[in-house]
């Protein structure tokens, strides 16, 4: 039996169809608005993950050709030499002498120090030499010996700031340790006895204060604490929560701090509270730290697993890079992490991109980076290679 539709019926059907289409379009539009609104509200979580997408870095392969002329620089008493690079000058110490070279390997000056168990530190054109287990220390520049001093008690370690300030941590007769800070003229600007053993000192950018890291024990476990001090005040700006690890290195930034321990690391905010921490997935074998950035070498020789953990800042998850060879040394320089293996030296950014590489022999154990060169440190010699990154 045929259906009899009137013109009014046909018009009504078309109206209902148009209403369905409009409703469907409106639902799609509202869904898009909700999704976009949600993405905008949580943009701080997902937007950083997109950073770097679309950026392609072409890995630079350096030729590794060894410089001639004054290189290599050979060292006598090779088992005890130390080398640092700062402000276009190579500083090198042997058992009894300090040598200064330019970047072409030319000898600038040599000076005697005659310190037992000497340690060399450099920063922004200054060089500090001190004797562990002794009392003597001195501040050097390319042009002269700025001053020489003696501590009251045996020196445990010392630190040097970019402005030439020196922190000397010593043993103490009545306390666990003692710290004295000298300005670039050798004048004392801060000093105190400490009931806990200071293990590291990290200067502020302006050298007006520092973060002191100390170790202690709690229920049989080693713990590390941090304390922010200003050199013109007797009161601490903040004291941190303890973290169950042995501090290997530390830095401070934006009134916060980063502690690299032997089995974990922790970021602190400006109130001394832990805001993030990470447990290592291997055996600690070395590190470097610069502000919020850090690189930790993790070697597992038994399982032949080698990796480096790159930490960009307190808000980012660490980036793991795995290697086939033993990792020997790492240095952070100009926002890149330079990693030495037995057969190569690689530069990574803190998003994990390999920016440059060079093949080397396994006769080198450490290196120092300058703007244009890598200085490779072997048992009894220092070589130089061009390195673009």
C-alpha positions as semicolon CSV with decimal commas, in nm:
position;residue;x (nm);y (nm);z (nm)
1;X;0,000;0,000;0,000
2;X;0,154;0,329;-0,105
3;X;0,229;0,603;0,152
4;X;0,045;0,927;0,087
5;X;0,269;1,224;0,188
6;X;0,134;1,574;0,170
7;X;0,352;1,876;0,097
8;X;0,333;1,973;0,466
9;X;0,471;1,634;0,564
10;X;0,768;1,672;0,332
11;X;0,844;2,020;0,465
12;X;0,831;1,894;0,827
13;X;1,072;1,609;0,749
14;X;1,319;1,850;0,593
15;X;1,295;2,081;0,896
16;X;1,366;1,793;1,133
17;X;1,669;1,692;0,922
18;X;1,806;2,047;0,933
19;X;1,759;2,060;1,311
20;X;1,951;1,732;1,351
21;X;2,237;1,866;1,138
22;X;2,250;2,192;1,337
23;X;2,247;1,999;1,667
24;X;2,522;1,768;1,544
25;X;2,738;2,063;1,438
26;X;2,677;2,233;1,773
27;X;2,781;1,920;1,963
28;X;3,101;1,897;1,758
29;X;3,174;2,265;1,824
30;X;3,115;2,228;2,200
31;X;3,340;1,920;2,208
32;X;3,619;2,113;2,037
33;X;3,577;2,402;2,283
34;X;3,598;2,164;2,580
35;X;3,906;1,987;2,441
36;X;4,085;2,313;2,359
37;X;3,994;2,456;2,698
38;X;4,130;2,148;2,871
39;X;4,453;2,158;2,673
40;X;4,497;2,527;2,756
41;X;4,433;2,469;3,126
42;X;4,698;2,196;3,143
43;X;4,940;2,356;2,898
44;X;5,221;2,370;3,157
45;X;5,223;1,990;3,168
46;X;5,212;1,902;2,798
47;X;5,371;2,205;2,629
48;X;5,727;2,140;2,755
49;X;5,710;1,791;2,608
50;X;5,663;1,940;2,263
51;X;5,968;2,160;2,293
52;X;6,231;2,045;2,053
53;X;5,987;1,867;1,820
54;X;6,067;1,980;1,470
55;X;6,414;2,096;1,568
56;X;6,669;1,882;1,392
57;X;7,033;1,896;1,482
58;X;7,287;1,764;1,240
59;X;7,552;1,588;1,446
60;X;7,894;1,741;1,387
61;X;8,165;1,481;1,337
62;X;8,504;1,628;1,430
63;X;8,816;1,483;1,271
64;X;9,014;1,447;1,597
65;X;9,343;1,554;1,442
66;X;9,601;1,618;1,714
67;X;9,755;1,964;1,721
68;X;10,125;1,996;1,642
69;X;10,371;2,270;1,737
70;X;10,396;2,294;2,117
71;X;10,169;1,993;2,161
72;X;10,176;1,746;2,315
73;X;10,278;1,894;2,650
74;X;10,470;1,627;2,839
75;X;10,473;1,606;3,217
76;X;10,729;1,452;3,449
77;X;10,595;1,290;3,767
78;X;10,297;1,212;3,549
79;X;10,099;1,025;3,812
80;X;10,040;1,342;4,012
81;X;9,988;1,628;3,765
82;X;9,660;1,819;3,755
83;X;9,532;2,045;3,479
84;X;9,253;2,303;3,461
85;X;9,154;2,558;3,197
86;X;9,019;2,904;3,268
87;X;8,999;3,232;3,077
88;X;9,223;3,117;2,787
89;X;9,496;2,988;3,021
90;X;9,600;2,629;3,094
91;X;9,692;2,590;3,462
92;X;9,890;2,280;3,550
93;X;10,057;2,169;3,873
94;X;10,313;1,903;3,948
95;X;10,442;1,804;4,291
96;X;10,626;2,132;4,339
97;X;10,544;2,373;4,054
98;X;10,263;2,562;3,886
99;X;10,282;2,601;3,507
100;X;10,077;2,841;3,296
101;X;10,036;2,783;2,920
102;X;9,841;2,961;2,649
103;X;9,600;2,770;2,427
104;X;9,874;2,707;2,171
105;X;10,083;2,527;2,432
106;X;10,331;2,811;2,482
107;X;10,467;2,845;2,836
108;X;10,356;3,174;2,997
109;X;10,507;3,131;3,342
110;X;10,614;2,880;3,605
111;X;10,594;2,927;3,982
112;X;10,690;2,711;4,277
113;X;10,432;2,606;4,533
114;X;10,598;2,314;4,719
115;X;10,267;2,203;4,876
116;X;10,214;1,848;4,995
117;X;9,905;1,681;4,847
118;X;9,833;1,991;4,640
119;X;9,491;2,043;4,477
120;X;9,421;2,283;4,189
121;X;9,090;2,465;4,130
122;X;9,018;2,734;3,868
123;X;8,733;2,973;3,798
124;X;8,699;3,270;3,563
125;X;9,067;3,362;3,547
126;X;9,159;3,266;3,904
127;X;9,350;2,960;4,022
128;X;9,349;2,825;4,377
129;X;9,616;2,588;4,507
130;X;9,581;2,433;4,851
131;X;9,724;2,137;5,038
132;X;9,485;1,878;5,178
133;X;9,592;1,775;5,525
134;X;9,807;2,089;5,550
135;X;9,744;2,456;5,618
136;X;9,877;2,645;5,315
137;X;9,684;2,789;5,020
138;X;9,733;3,058;4,757
139;X;9,536;3,248;4,492
140;X;9,687;3,292;4,146
141;X;9,605;3,472;3,823
142;X;9,783;3,470;3,489
143;X;9,978;3,782;3,587
144;X;10,073;3,717;3,950
145;X;10,035;3,539;4,281
146;X;9,755;3,740;4,443
147;X;9,821;3,620;4,798
148;X;9,936;3,326;5,007
149;X;9,775;3,229;5,338
150;X;9,774;2,965;5,610
151;X;9,467;2,821;5,780
152;X;9,451;2,768;6,157
153;X;9,383;2,396;6,118
154;X;9,439;2,128;5,855
155;X;9,249;2,186;5,531
156;X;8,988;1,928;5,431
157;X;8,892;2,094;5,100
158;X;8,849;2,438;4,943
159;X;8,627;2,603;4,683
160;X;8,679;2,900;4,449
161;X;8,416;3,142;4,314
162;X;8,410;3,327;3,982
163;X;8,500;3,648;4,169
164;X;8,809;3,504;4,336
165;X;8,647;3,433;4,672
166;X;8,791;3,129;4,851
167;X;8,612;2,903;5,100
168;X;8,849;2,700;5,318
169;X;8,697;2,411;5,515
170;X;8,919;2,276;5,790
171;X;8,919;2,040;6,082
172;X;8,821;2,189;6,417
173;X;8,935;2,116;6,770
174;X;8,588;2,144;6,923
175;X;8,349;2,105;6,629
176;X;8,299;1,875;6,332
177;X;8,438;2,132;6,087
178;X;8,513;2,499;6,035
179;X;8,470;2,729;5,735
180;X;8,647;3,056;5,654
181;X;8,574;3,263;5,342
182;X;8,828;3,506;5,194
183;X;8,763;3,774;4,933
184;X;8,983;3,824;4,626
185;X;9,231;4,028;4,833
186;X;9,270;3,764;5,102
187;X;9,053;3,942;5,360
188;X;8,823;3,727;5,575
189;X;8,455;3,800;5,503
190;X;8,291;3,504;5,680
191;X;8,375;3,236;5,930
192;X;8,206;2,990;6,164
193;X;8,243;2,662;6,347
194;X;8,000;2,388;6,241
195;X;7,852;2,105;6,444
196;X;7,815;1,900;6,125
197;X;8,080;1,796;5,876
198;X;8,078;2,027;5,573
199;X;8,125;1,827;5,255
200;X;8,072;2,094;4,984
201;X;8,042;2,470;4,938
202;X;7,861;2,623;4,640
203;X;7,895;3,000;4,595
204;X;7,618;3,234;4,481
205;X;7,666;3,397;4,142
206;X;7,768;3,723;4,313
207;X;7,990;3,551;4,575
208;X;7,793;3,715;4,858
209;X;7,672;3,386;5,001
210;X;7,680;3,012;4,952
211;X;7,501;2,684;5,005
212;X;7,681;2,464;5,257
213;X;7,626;2,090;5,224
214;X;7,700;1,873;5,526
215;X;7,676;1,504;5,606
216;X;7,564;1,326;5,919
217;X;7,394;1,008;6,035
218;X;7,032;0,924;6,114
219;X;6,936;0,579;6,242
220;X;7,252;0,432;6,097
221;X;7,209;0,591;5,752
222;X;7,419;0,869;5,600
223;X;7,223;1,186;5,530
224;X;7,301;1,515;5,358
225;X;7,165;1,854;5,461
226;X;7,198;2,194;5,295
227;X;7,209;2,538;5,449
228;X;7,192;2,873;5,267
229;X;7,410;3,142;5,425
230;X;7,488;3,505;5,350
231;X;7,838;3,626;5,429
232;X;7,708;3,945;5,591
233;X;7,472;3,771;5,834
234;X;7,508;3,522;6,117
235;X;7,162;3,377;6,050
236;X;7,091;3,112;5,789
237;X;6,850;3,202;5,510
238;X;6,716;2,846;5,510
239;X;6,801;2,493;5,617
240;X;6,696;2,195;5,410
241;X;6,521;1,869;5,471
242;X;6,771;1,582;5,496
243;X;6,815;1,344;5,204
244;X;6,947;0,994;5,264
245;X;7,262;0,998;5,050
246;X;7,629;1,097;5,064
247;X;7,682;1,430;4,887
248;X;7,929;1,409;4,598
249;X;7,866;1,759;4,455
250;X;7,618;2,044;4,494
251;X;7,515;2,372;4,335
252;X;7,274;2,654;4,407
253;X;7,044;2,855;4,182
254;X;6,755;3,100;4,227
255;X;6,790;3,057;4,604
256;X;6,744;2,682;4,570
257;X;6,995;2,400;4,551
258;X;7,080;2,071;4,383
259;X;7,257;1,788;4,564
260;X;7,416;1,500;4,373
261;X;7,460;1,205;4,606
262;X;7,626;0,869;4,563
263;X;7,295;0,691;4,494
264;X;7,034;0,963;4,439
265;X;6,994;1,336;4,378
266;X;6,755;1,601;4,507
267;X;6,640;1,950;4,410
268;X;6,551;2,200;4,684
269;X;6,342;2,515;4,661
270;X;6,418;2,850;4,824
271;X;6,273;2,728;5,155
272;X;6,490;2,419;5,173
273;X;6,212;2,176;5,085
274;X;6,276;1,886;4,849
275;X;6,077;1,947;4,531
276;X;6,204;1,649;4,329
277;X;6,445;1,361;4,373
278;X;6,567;1,070;4,163
279;X;6,729;0,737;4,250
280;X;7,014;0,630;4,023
281;X;6,978;0,318;3,811
282;X;7,348;0,229;3,828
283;X;7,668;0,279;4,023
284;X;7,783;0,639;4,061
285;X;8,111;0,692;3,871
286;X;8,139;1,069;3,829
287;X;7,942;1,388;3,775
288;X;7,942;1,755;3,692
289;X;7,692;2,021;3,791
290;X;7,626;2,377;3,677
291;X;7,330;2,564;3,826
292;X;7,020;2,352;3,772
293;X;7,192;2,133;3,514
294;X;7,373;1,815;3,609
295;X;7,522;1,508;3,445
296;X;7,583;1,185;3,638
297;X;7,787;0,891;3,507
298;X;7,644;0,551;3,602
299;X;7,865;0,250;3,529
300;X;7,782;-0,114;3,599
301;X;8,098;-0,302;3,502
302;X;7,967;-0,643;3,609
303;X;7,664;-0,619;3,384
304;X;7,850;-0,407;3,127
305;X;7,584;-0,139;3,135
306;X;7,692;0,221;3,105
307;X;7,476;0,532;3,104
308;X;7,470;0,901;3,179
309;X;7,177;1,078;3,341
310;X;7,118;1,433;3,219
311;X;6,915;1,666;3,439
312;X;6,793;1,985;3,276
313;X;6,614;2,148;3,570
314;X;6,395;2,074;3,870
315;X;6,077;2,049;3,658
316;X;6,205;1,811;3,389
317;X;6,245;1,436;3,406
318;X;6,606;1,315;3,371
319;X;6,714;1,197;3,027
320;X;6,910;0,871;3,012
321;X;7,173;0,804;2,747
322;X;7,315;0,452;2,720
323;X;7,661;0,361;2,594
324;X;7,846;0,047;2,490
325;X;8,175;0,160;2,644
326;X;8,279;0,261;2,992
327;X;8,211;0,630;3,058
328;X;8,522;0,798;3,197
329;X;8,459;1,168;3,245
330;X;8,194;1,438;3,201
331;X;8,208;1,817;3,190
332;X;7,926;2,069;3,147
333;X;8,032;2,362;2,931
334;X;7,816;2,627;2,766
335;X;7,485;2,440;2,817
336;X;7,619;2,109;2,678
337;X;7,734;1,791;2,852
338;X;8,063;1,655;2,715
339;X;8,100;1,284;2,782
340;X;8,421;1,084;2,738
341;X;8,415;0,711;2,667
342;X;8,713;0,487;2,599
343;X;8,690;0,556;2,225
344;X;8,492;0,878;2,175
345;X;8,406;1,219;2,315
346;X;8,045;1,325;2,263
347;X;7,855;1,648;2,329
348;X;7,485;1,628;2,421
349;X;7,230;1,895;2,489
350;X;7,003;1,843;2,786
351;X;6,719;1,715;2,568
352;X;6,942;1,419;2,483
353;X;7,040;1,526;2,130
354;X;7,390;1,429;2,016
355;X;7,533;1,760;1,896
356;X;7,888;1,657;1,811
357;X;8,134;1,371;1,841
358;X;8,496;1,275;1,785
359;X;8,684;0,946;1,790
360;X;8,975;0,921;2,038
361;X;9,213;0,654;2,163
362;X;9,175;0,489;2,502
363;X;9,496;0,649;2,634
364;X;9,305;0,953;2,767
365;X;9,120;0,957;3,098
366;X;9,004;1,319;3,132
367;X;8,973;1,638;2,930
368;X;8,909;2,011;2,959
369;X;8,690;2,211;2,722
370;X;8,759;2,561;2,588
371;X;8,556;2,759;2,335
372;X;8,744;2,612;2,038
373;X;8,941;2,317;2,168
374;X;8,940;2,001;2,374
375;X;9,251;1,937;2,582
376;X;9,292;1,562;2,623
377;X;9,468;1,442;2,938
378;X;9,672;1,124;2,922
379;X;9,909;0,961;3,167
380;X;10,209;1,182;3,090
381;X;10,090;1,416;2,814
382;X;9,828;1,669;2,716
383;X;9,704;1,683;2,357
384;X;9,478;1,934;2,187
385;X;9,213;1,883;1,922
386;X;8,978;2,124;1,747
387;X;8,620;2,060;1,852
388;X;8,309;2,217;1,704
389;X;7,975;2,171;1,874
